[in-house]
Amino acid sequence: MPSGHPAFAKSGSEATGGIETRRCAFSAALMAIGKRPLAMVLYDPAAAAERQRAAKRARLATASISADAGGAMVPYSTDVQPINAVPLSAVPPRPLWAPAPPVREEPPCLRNHILPALRLRADLPVHYIAKKTVTGTDLDGHQNRFRIPTDGVLRNLRPILTIDELADANLLKDTAPRPRRHPEPEPVPEIGHAAGNVGEQEGKKKKKKMQGRAHGGLAVKLVDLDAGASWELRLSRWDSSHGTVVEGEGYLDFIRRCRFKKSDVVDIWAFKQGAFRHFGVTMCDESPLHLIIVKRDVLNGHVASG
């Protein structure tokens, strides 16, 4: 049947009419919704306050009912004191970094005379170790050792040593010193048995001295502004008292040349030189650890004269 037949034209007109009818109905519904009358609302402060009071009374009534039923009630008190707080603007700001340690004066003539005399580089870093008061045992010929303060060893000397050097000096482990034991009071012997117990008591008093573990020690040289450098000595930490000492043959001769006296205050510094090779050529050799001991009055006199 050809497309221009009257039947096709009629069915098409009917479909178009149905769509138009539904579109008109939808438009009428939208217009009806949009034309609803708007109610004018006036704000009444008194009415608003009354509504707030009524809501508050309703909340209190609900809370009292909950409390009677066994529910927990939030405590409320009218006697409230203000918080005594400091405003943030009044709080001083915290520093972003810790204050720098005080700058210490290097030993005099160190760069110009001492290091060149030791055949070491003049630009070596020199590290402050500790302040010490010379004791009688440091000058005693029977002791034959110079003790270095433990705090300076742990804080300043250990960080500049290698693992092998720490092992040689017995400083590899950070061992706390043992607390001193107070001697127990000896019992008073009876009069009748005093004579027979004298020998027994003397035998108890004689105890075998504790023998420490032998350490080879770290090679070290002591340096003084007047006495020069010592022979090669040994630095080691004792197992019994955990004290770090410098000892060895030639120590007494060096300490006599230093002319130290008991109660002299000295500063201890440390430096060492590492081996340096450039294209297979040795530019400088490795040196042992050097500890330079400077009396405070010598250093202060040098500063005052300068």
C-alpha positions in Angstrom: 0.0 0.0 0.0 1.5 3.4 -0.9 2.7 5.7 1.8 0.3 8.5 0.6 -2.8 6.4 1.3 -5.5 8.1 3.4 -5.2 5.5 6.2 -1.6 6.4 7.0 -2.5 10.1 7.1 -5.4 9.5 9.5 -3.3 7.4 11.9 -0.6 10.0 12.0 -2.9 12.9 12.8 -4.5 10.9 15.6 -1.0 10.2 17.2 -0.1 13.9 16.9 -3.4 14.9 18.6 -2.8 12.6 21.5 0.6 14.0 22.3 -0.7 17.6 22.2 -3.5 16.6 24.5 -1.1 15.2 27.1 1.2 18.2 26.8 -1.6 20.6 27.5 -2.7 18.7 30.5 0.8 18.7 32.0 1.1 22.5 31.4 -2.2 23.1 33.1 -1.1 21.1 36.2 2.2 23.1 36.4 0.2 26.4 36.2 -2.1 25.2 39.0 0.8 24.4 41.3 2.5 27.7 40.5 -0.6 29.7 41.2 -1.1 28.6 44.9 -1.7 31.6 47.1 1.2 32.7 49.3 0.6 33.3 53.0 2.1 36.5 54.5 4.2 35.7 57.6 4.9 38.5 60.2 7.7 38.1 62.8 6.5 38.7 66.3 9.4 38.9 68.9 7.1 38.2 71.9 5.6 35.2 70.2 9.1 33.9 69.3 10.3 34.3 72.9 7.2 32.5 74.2 7.9 29.6 71.8 11.5 29.4 73.1 10.3 29.3 76.7 7.7 26.6 75.9 10.4 24.5 74.2 12.7 24.9 77.3 9.9 23.8 79.6 9.3 20.8 77.5 13.0 19.8 77.6 13.1 20.2 81.4 10.0 18.1 81.8 11.4 15.4 79.6 14.7 15.4 81.6 12.8 15.1 84.9 10.8 12.2 83.6 14.0 10.5 82.5 15.6 11.0 85.9 12.5 9.5 87.6 12.8 6.5 85.3 16.4 5.9 86.3 18.2 7.7 83.6 21.4 9.7 84.1 21.1 13.4 84.4 23.8 15.8 83.4 24.9 18.0 86.4 24.3 21.7 86.0 25.5 24.4 88.3 24.8 28.1 88.1 27.9 29.0 90.3 30.5 28.7 87.5 33.8 30.5 87.8 35.6 31.7 84.7 38.7 29.8 83.5 41.9 31.4 84.6 43.7 31.0 81.2 46.5 33.0 79.7 45.8 34.3 76.2 48.0 32.9 73.4 49.4 36.3 72.6 50.9 36.6 76.2 52.7 33.2 75.9 56.4 33.7 74.9 57.3 31.8 71.7 59.4 28.7 72.1 62.8 28.8 70.4 63.0 26.7 67.2 66.4 25.4 68.1 68.4 24.7 71.3 70.9 27.4 72.3 74.4 26.9 71.0 77.0 25.6 73.4 79.5 28.2 74.6 82.5 28.8 72.3 85.7 27.7 74.1 89.0 29.3 73.4 91.5 26.8 71.8 94.8 26.2 73.5 97.3 29.0 72.6 99.9 28.4 69.9 98.1 25.2 68.8 97.8 26.0 65.1 101.1 27.9 64.7 103.5 25.8 66.9 102.1 22.6 68.4 100.6 21.0 65.4 103.5 21.8 63.1 105.9 20.5 65.7 104.0 17.2 65.8 104.1 17.1 62.0 100.3 17.3 61.8 98.1 19.4 59.6 97.4 22.9 61.0 93.7 22.7 60.1 92.9 19.6 62.2 89.6 19.8 64.1 90.3 20.0 67.9 87.6 18.7 70.3 87.1 19.9 73.8 86.8 16.8 76.2 86.4 18.0 79.8 87.6 20.1 82.6 89.5 18.4 85.4 91.0 19.2 88.8 94.3 17.4 89.2 94.2 15.0 92.2 96.9 13.5 94.3 96.5 10.1 92.6 97.3 11.7 89.2 100.7 12.8 90.6 101.4 9.6 92.6 104.2 7.5 91.3 102.6 4.3 92.6 99.4 5.0 90.7 101.2 6.0 87.4 98.0 7.1 85.6 96.0 10.1 84.6 92.3 9.8 85.0 89.9 11.5 82.5 86.4 12.5 83.7 83.8 9.9 82.8 81.3 12.5 81.6 83.7 14.0 79.1 84.7 10.6 77.8 81.1 9.5 77.2 79.9 12.9 75.7 82.9 14.2 73.8 85.6 11.6 73.4 83.7 8.5 72.3 82.0 10.3 69.2 85.3 11.0 67.6 86.7 7.5 67.9 86.2 4.7 65.4 84.7 1.3 66.3 88.2 -0.3 66.4 89.5 2.5 68.6 86.6 2.1 71.0 87.2 -1.6 71.2 90.9 -1.1 71.9 90.1 1.4 74.7 87.3 -0.8 76.1 84.8 2.0 75.4 82.6 0.1 72.9 79.9 -0.5 75.5 78.3 2.3 77.4 78.5 0.7 80.9 77.2 2.7 83.9 79.5 2.9 86.9 78.8 0.5 89.7 77.4 2.0 92.9 79.9 2.0 95.8 79.2 -0.5 98.5 79.4 0.8 102.1 81.4 -1.6 104.3 79.4 -3.5 106.9 80.2 -2.7 110.6 82.4 -5.3 112.2 81.0 -7.1 115.2 82.5 -6.2 118.6 84.2 -9.4 120.0 83.5 -10.5 123.5 86.2 -10.0 126.2 86.7 -13.7 126.8 87.2 -14.6 123.2 89.0 -11.5 122.2 92.5 -13.1 122.3 91.4 -16.2 120.3 89.6 -14.3 117.6 92.3 -11.8 116.8 94.0 -14.0 114.2 90.7 -15.1 112.7 89.5 -11.5 112.3 92.8 -10.4 110.7 92.3 -13.3 108.2 88.9 -12.1 107.3 90.1 -8.5 106.7 92.7 -9.7 104.2 90.7 -10.2 101.0 92.0 -10.9 97.7 92.3 -7.9 95.5 89.9 -7.9 92.5 91.9 -8.5 89.3 90.6 -6.6 86.3 90.6 -7.9 82.7 93.8 -6.9 80.9 93.3 -4.5 78.0 95.8 -3.6 75.4 94.5 0.0 75.4 94.3 2.6 72.7 97.6 4.4 71.6 97.5 7.9 72.9 100.0 10.8 73.4 99.7 13.5 76.1 100.7 17.0 75.0 101.5 20.0 77.2 102.4 23.5 76.2 105.7 23.4 78.2 106.5 19.7 78.3 105.8 18.9 74.7 104.5 15.5 73.8 104.9 12.3 75.8 105.9 8.9 74.6 103.2 6.7 73.3 100.9 5.8 76.2 97.7 3.7 76.5 94.1 4.8 77.1 91.7 2.3 78.6 88.7 2.0 80.8 88.9 -0.2 83.9 86.3 -2.9 84.4 86.2 -2.5 88.2 85.6 1.2 88.6 84.8 2.1 84.9 87.3 4.9 85.1 89.1 5.9 81.9 92.8 6.4 82.5 96.0 7.1 80.5 98.9 5.0 81.7 102.1 3.6 80.6 105.9 3.9 80.7 107.0 7.5 80.5 103.9 9.0 82.1 105.7 10.0 85.3 108.5 11.8 83.4 105.9 13.7 81.4 103.8 14.7 84.4 106.9 16.0 86.2 107.8 18.1 83.2 104.3 19.6 83.2 104.9 20.9 86.7 101.3 20.2 87.7 100.3 20.5 91.3 97.4 19.1 93.2 94.2 21.1 92.8 95.3 22.6 89.5 92.4 23.1 87.1 93.1 21.9 83.5 91.2 21.6 80.3 91.6 18.5 78.2 91.4 18.6 74.3 91.7 15.9 71.8 92.7 15.7 68.1 94.0 13.1 65.7 94.9 12.9 62.0 93.6 10.3 59.6 95.6 9.0 56.7 94.9 10.7 53.4 95.8 9.4 49.9 95.4 11.2 46.6 95.7 9.3 43.4 97.7 6.6 45.2 100.1 9.1 46.8 100.0 9.4 50.6 99.5 13.0 51.5 99.5 12.6 55.3 99.9 9.7 57.6 97.6 8.5 60.3 98.5 9.7 63.8 97.6 8.3 67.2 95.1 10.1 69.4 96.5 13.2 71.1 95.3 14.6 74.4 96.5 18.1 75.1 96.3 19.3 78.7 96.2 23.0 79.4 96.2 24.7 82.8 93.5 27.3 83.2 95.9 30.0 84.5 98.1 29.5 81.4 95.1 29.9 79.1 93.7 32.9 81.0 97.1 34.5 81.0 97.4 34.1 77.3 94.0 35.6 76.7 94.7 38.5 79.0 98.1 39.2 77.4 96.5 39.0 73.9 
